[in-house]
Amino acid sequence: MSGARLALVAAAAGLAGCPGTVTRLDRLPKTTPLAAPVSIDAPGPLVHEATGFAFAEAYGRFRRVQALRYDTAGLHVGVGYDARRPGCAVVATFFLRPAPRMAFVAAAPEVVASVERGWLAEELARATAEIRAQHAVESPRETPAAAAPRGALLDGPSFVFEEGRTVSELRLQLYDHRWIVKSRFTYPASCAEEARRRLDALVPALPWEAADGGGPRS
């Protein structure tokens, strides 16, 4: 596979589930968070080997500006893009990390979706707590997770807030039951309509949105 390779392996995590339907899997190596993130940016696409996701250097007007690794195994990564014109800088940052590794044995789809929505709700609670601690949040708006997945994606909750003249959006998704994707979009309130058009063009090109069905199993 061409381009810089990110050898990302998933660490197992536990979750208390429904007896007989949800089982913890401990198949993958553990990893340790880094004291400070490490840059992994390089020319060309950055390939996430566990999923096959390739983070392109550019998506239309959006140019990749950074890529970071947050743990020793290259498990948790963040990749940032921006699309700038005077007066309307739109910033998009994506974080990818593994969800708890669970096996759902003879579980009804609604049981699986309920457990997975719980993972995303916990992630949203952590993320919004960090945001509220670091920002003067104005006019917060939260939407719940989708009731059912669309293909390999479960759309999780979102959190939109304003800070001064800036709008920020936090979106959560679960890919293939195994990867949590956190997207953060920031843009000036004065050009919100233009920013939304740019983001609406960007999102379908993202690797987890463009993927056909479930990704490779790790």
N, C-alpha and C positions, 0 to 999 in steps of 0.2 A: 504494500500500500504506500503511495507516494506521500511526500510531505513529512513534516516532523511528527514523530509518533509519541504519544503519551501512553506509557504502559500503566494503565489504570486497572487495578483489581479491587474487588468489592470485599468489604469486611462484613462479617455477620453481626447482626444485632438482635436482641431479644424483644419479644412482645408477648404479653399475656393474651392468649386468644381463646377461642371456643374449644373445649375438650372434644377431641375426635375429629375436628374440622381444620384446625390450624396448628401447624407444627413448626417449631423453630429449626432452621438449617444453619449449621456451622461448618460450611465447606470451604470457606475462603480465608486467606490470611488476614490477620488483624493489622491495623495501621495506627499511627500516633500523630496527633495534630502537631504542626510545626509552631514554634514560638512566633515566627513571622512568615508570611507567605513568600514563596520563591517564584520568580518569573520563569515562565516556560515558553515565552513567545519566540517565534522564529519565522523566517519567510515560508510562505506556502500554507496549505491547510494544516491545522492541528487535528490529528486523528485520535479519537477516543476508542481504543481498541476493543474494549469490552462491549460496546454498543455498535461500533462502526460509525459513530457520529464524526463528521468532519466539519470543523469550524473554519469556514473560509476566511480569507483575508478581507473580503468585502462581500456585502450583499447590497447591490444597488448603490445608493449613496452612503450606506453605512460602512465604515472602515474599521477594521480591528485595531484597537489601540493598546490592549494589554491582555495577557493570559497568565494566570497565577495558579500555583499548586499550594494546597493548604495542609497537606499531610505527607508523611514519609513515603507512602506507597503510591502517591499520585492518584489517590482515590477521589479526593474532593477538589474540584477545580472551578475557577471563575474566569470567564472570557468577556471582555468589554468591547463595545463598538460605539462609534458616534457618527452622526450626520450633522454637519455644521454649515450654517450660513449665517451671515450677520443678523443678529436678533432672534435666531431660532436654532439653538443647539439642542439636538435630541440625543440623549445618551441611553444606551441599552446595555445592560450587564446581565449575564446568564451564569448561574451557579448550578453545577451538576454534582450530585453525590448519591450513594446508594441508599435505598430505603431498607428497612428491616428485611432480612432474607427469611421468608416464610413459605411453607408448603401448605396449600389449601386442599385438603383431602375430602372429596365428595361434598364440598361446601357449596351452598346455593349462591348464585351470583350476587344476590343482595347482601349475603354475609360477607363475601369478599369485598364488595364495594364499601360496606360499612366500616370494615377494619381499615381499608386503605384511606377512606376519607378521614378516619381518625388520625392516621399518620400525618396527613396534610394539615389537619386542624392544629396538631401539636407544633408543626413547623411554622404555621402562621402565627401562633401565639408567641413562639420564640422570636420570630422576625419582627413582629409588631412591637414587642417589648423593647427590643434593641432600638427600633426607630423612634419610639416615644421617649426613650432615654437620651437620644442624641439630637432630636429635632423638635422644633416647636410646631407640633402637628395641628393643622387647622382643617376644619370641615372633613373629618375622616368618613369614608364610606366603605363598608365591607359587604362582600357578596359571598354566599355559601358555595360549597363545592357542587359540581354537577351531580345529578342523580345517577347517571350511568356513563360508562366510558364511551368514547368514540374511537373505535379501533383499538390501538395499543395505548391510547392516551386517556387518562382520567383528569379532567379539568378540575383543579382544586379551587379553594377560596381565593379571593383577591382583596386587596386593601389599597384604596386610593386616598391620598391626602394632599393638602396644599401647605406650603411653607413660604410665607411671603408671596412672591410673584412666581413661584415654581410649583409645578404639579409633579407628583411622584406616584407611580403605580407599582404595586407588588403583586405578582401573579404566581400561583403555585400549580404544578402539574405532576402527575405520576406517569412515567413511561414504562410500559411492559411489566407492570407490577413490581418493578425493582429499582427504578431510578427516580429520585426526586429532582425536579427541575424548578428552580426559582428564578423568575425574570423580574428585573427592576428597570423601569422606564422613567426618565426624568426629562422635563421640557418646560419652557416658559409658558405660563398661563396665557400670555398675550398671543401665542401662535398655536394654541391647543388644536385647532382644526387642522392646520398643516401638519403638526406633529402626529396626529392620529392617522392622517393619510399615509405618512411615511411608515409608521409602525404597522399599519394594516398591510402594507406591501412587504414589509420585512418578515412578519411572523410566519406566513405560509412557507417561506424559504428555509426556515430553521430546521435542522436535521431531524428533531423529534416530531415536528409537524409534517415533514415531507416523507418520513419513513413509511414504508408499505407494510402494514401489519406489525407483529411483534419482532423485536430485534433478536440478535443471536443470544443464545442462553449461555450464561457463564457457569 
